[in-house]
Structure formats: C-alpha cells, structure tokens
Amino acid sequence: QYGYRAEDYEDLSSMYQRNRSEGFGREVKRRIMLGTYALSSGYYDAYYLKAQKVRTLIKEDFDKAFSKYDILVTPTSPTPAFKLKEKVLDPLTMYLSDIYTVPINLAGIPAISLNCGYSKSNLPIGLQIIGKHFNEGTILRAAYNFEKHSDVEKKKPEICPAKYKEAAE
C-alpha cells in the first residue's frame, strides 16, 4: 500500500472518494479544483490552449540554455523549507514556494533537489540540479558529486535537540 488509505469504506468508489477527501491537504485540493475549472467547458480555449503555448516557450528557453550548458543549478524554493507540521494557509505563499520547480515540470525535463545548507533557524535550503531530456544520469552524477564534496551533512542540525529528548523520556 502506498499513500493514504481510508478505512471502513463500502465499495471501491467510496474508498476513492474518501481517500481523496481525507488524504489530500487543502493545497492539493485547491490545485485540483483550479485545474478542473480551467479545463471545464468554455474555459478550454481561454486557458488550456494559452497554457500550451506558454509551455512551448518555456521548453524552447530550456533548449537554448542546454545548447550551451549540460546542467543548470537553481534554488529549489525561494525560501527555506517550512517548519515540520507548519500550516501555511496563504495560497499565494504556497504557489510561490513552487516558482522554481514549476517551469521544470512544464518543460518535462529531469531535475533533482537536494539539501545545500541550513537557514539561521536550522531549516534546510534546497538546491535544484536540472538536466536535458533523457539525461538523468548527468544530474544524478552532479548531485552525487555535490554531496560527496560538500560539508552540508557535517553541519546538519539536530532534529530533536537534547532538551526535547529529555522531556520526551
């Protein structure tokens, strides 16, 4: 079993309904609804066709960059990771957290995200390595070499400081 599975369902249809209503967070539900709305009758031409044109332009921009470079390196997110179990209720903040990964997904090219350091409040900072179509090996080697030659893991903060461990015991 992978992911969330509802309990006490009557049939396959009710299991799917409950999995999606109970297992998806607010942000996932919001994005599904926006996607469904954009593809609904009357909005197909206004949104979908324009989105396909924008997607093509994004892909062409990456193709130009990869005519000069084997990989591109960017932040994964404009901010450090959210705190564990932190609830972010602002949709704009959630959308902006994906601003560096969405173009990669739209272009359909491979990328890997890895930790490259920590913020002042010990939250991980993501580094994204992007590669050409069907060039996953190159980005995996780049990520491996970054991890091998960086000291990020040596600087890793304690997830559960001693004072909290003692309180839990």
C-alpha positions in Angstrom: 0.0 0.0 0.0 1.3 3.4 -0.9 -0.1 6.7 0.5 -3.2 7.3 2.5 -5.9 4.6 2.5 -9.3 5.3 4.0 -10.8 2.8 6.5 -14.3 1.5 6.7 -15.3 2.0 3.1 -18.2 0.2 1.5 -17.0 -0.2 -2.1 -14.2 0.9 -4.4 -16.0 4.1 -5.4 -16.5 5.2 -1.7 -12.8 4.3 -1.0 -11.6 6.6 -3.8 -13.9 9.4 -2.6 -12.7 9.1 1.0 -9.0 8.7 0.0 -9.2 11.9 -1.9 -11.2 13.9 0.6 -9.4 12.7 3.7 -5.9 12.1 2.2 -5.3 15.3 0.2 -4.4 18.5 2.0 -6.1 21.9 1.4 -3.4 23.0 -1.1 -3.7 19.8 -3.2 -7.5 20.1 -3.3 -7.2 23.8 -4.3 -4.9 23.0 -7.2 -7.1 20.1 -8.4 -10.2 22.4 -8.4 -8.3 25.1 -10.3 -7.2 22.6 -12.9 -10.7 21.2 -13.3 -12.1 24.7 -13.6 -9.5 25.7 -16.2 -10.4 22.6 -18.3 -14.1 22.9 -17.9 -16.4 23.8 -20.8 -16.0 27.3 -22.0 -12.6 27.8 -20.4 -10.6 25.3 -22.5 -9.8 27.8 -25.3 -9.1 30.6 -22.8 -6.8 28.8 -20.6 -5.6 25.4 -21.9 -4.5 26.5 -25.3 -2.7 29.5 -23.9 -1.0 27.4 -21.3 0.2 25.0 -24.0 1.7 28.0 -25.9 3.4 29.2 -22.7 4.7 25.6 -22.1 6.2 25.5 -25.5 8.0 28.8 -24.9 9.4 27.6 -21.6 10.6 24.4 -23.2 12.3 26.4 -26.0 14.1 28.6 -23.4 15.4 25.5 -21.7 16.5 24.0 -25.0 18.5 27.2 -25.7 20.2 27.1 -22.3 21.0 23.4 -22.8 22.7 24.1 -26.1 25.4 25.9 -24.0 25.3 24.0 -20.7 25.0 20.4 -19.5 23.2 21.3 -16.3 21.5 24.3 -14.7 21.6 24.9 -10.9 18.9 26.9 -9.2 17.3 27.2 -5.8 14.5 24.7 -5.2 12.4 27.3 -3.5 12.7 31.0 -2.8 12.6 30.2 1.0 13.9 27.5 3.3 11.7 24.5 3.9 8.6 25.0 6.0 8.8 24.0 9.6 7.7 20.5 10.4 3.9 20.3 10.6 3.7 24.0 9.8 0.3 25.0 8.2 0.6 27.7 5.6 -2.9 29.0 4.8 -1.9 31.7 2.3 -2.4 30.2 -1.2 0.0 32.8 -2.7 2.8 31.7 -0.4 2.2 28.1 -1.4 2.2 28.9 -5.1 5.4 31.0 -4.8 7.1 28.1 -3.0 7.0 26.2 -6.3 8.1 29.0 -8.5 11.5 27.4 -9.4 10.1 23.9 -9.9 7.0 24.5 -12.0 8.9 25.5 -15.2 10.9 22.3 -15.0 7.7 20.3 -14.7 6.1 22.2 -17.6 9.2 21.6 -19.8 9.1 17.9 -18.9 12.8 17.8 -18.1 14.6 16.0 -15.3 15.7 17.7 -12.1 16.8 16.7 -8.6 16.6 18.6 -5.4 19.0 18.2 -2.6 19.9 20.0 0.6 22.7 22.6 0.2 22.7 24.1 3.7 20.6 25.5 6.5 19.0 28.8 7.3 19.7 30.7 10.6 16.7 28.9 12.1 18.2 25.5 11.0 15.7 24.8 8.2 17.0 23.1 5.1 17.7 25.1 1.9 17.2 23.3 -1.4 19.4 23.2 -4.4 17.9 22.1 -7.8 20.0 20.5 -10.5 18.3 20.5 -13.9 19.3 18.5 -16.9 18.4 17.9 -20.6 15.7 15.5 -21.7 16.8 11.9 -21.1 19.9 13.0 -19.3 19.1 11.8 -15.8 22.5 10.2 -15.3 24.2 13.6 -15.6 22.1 15.3 -12.9 22.5 12.2 -10.6 26.3 12.4 -11.0 26.3 16.1 -10.4 24.1 15.6 -7.2 26.4 12.8 -6.0 29.5 14.9 -6.5 27.9 17.9 -4.7 27.1 15.7 -1.7 30.5 13.9 -1.8 32.5 17.2 -1.9 30.3 19.5 0.3 30.2 19.6 4.1 26.5 20.1 4.4 25.9 16.8 6.2 28.6 17.7 8.8 26.7 20.9 9.6 23.3 19.2 9.9 21.5 20.5 13.0 19.9 18.1 15.4 16.3 17.4 14.5 15.4 16.8 18.1 17.7 18.8 20.5 18.7 17.1 23.7 16.4 19.2 25.9 13.4 17.9 23.9 14.7 14.3 24.1 14.9 14.5 27.8 11.4 15.9 28.1 10.1 13.1 25.9 11.7 10.4 28.1 
